[in-house]
Amino acid sequence: MGLLFLATEGQGGVSLNPDLIETNLLNLTLVLVFVFVFGRKVLTNILTERREGIEAAIKNTEDRQQQAISALAVAKKNLAQAQAEAESIRQAAITGAANAKAEIAAKAAADIERMQQLAVASTDTEQDKAIAELRTRVTALAMERAEAQLKTLLTESAQTELVDRSIAMVGGK
């Protein structure tokens, strides 16, 4: 243990106080005054720096929180826009599919109608051809029969009598 001595003024000058208890109390008081006077500034500076550091950290955290809130709002806005655009695209696809379906159905109906008309026209043409061919055959057959009957019915005497009657009708006799 080190001894600290406090100098005191006495009758003839400065002397040392050998009383340990009184000296320790005085030394302790001096140390406390020294710590209070000089240490207070150091302690105040340390506490001020610490407070400023904490305040800066809090401000930094609050700034990051505000940035996060802003980023979240932007992300929500972008999400809403993306969802609206996706819905718009989906609706356009549904409309496009319905239009394509209607167009295909209309074209198919038109093709069926055209094929039916072609079939009817083809049938009518074939029927007309068959009728014309039958008429030609019937006419040829009728001519053949008429010629055959004329040959058998018209003998020379019948032909002469027919010619004479025809002349008489015209005004000859």
C-alpha angles and dihedrals in degrees: 000000000000121000120230117198126201117214114229132186115244139167099294103023139293120348137173122254109227095190105111099196095049091044093050092050091050091045090049090049091049091049091049091048090047091049091044095048101036101019092052091065092048092044091045090051092049092047091045091051090047092048091048090050091050091046090050090049091049091047090048090050092048090049091050089047090053090047090050091049090049091047090049091051091050091047091050090049091049090047091052091049091048091049091049091049091047090051090048091051091047091050091047090051091050091048092046091049092049091048092048090048092050091046092050091047091049092048091048091050090048091049091049091048091048091048091049090050090048090049091049091046091047090048091047091049092049090046091050090049091049091048092048091048091048091049091050091050093045091049092048091047091047090050091049092051092045091051091047091050092046091053092051096040100040110071123169094268092047091049091051092048091048092050092048093050091047091053092048091052093051089054108267107123 
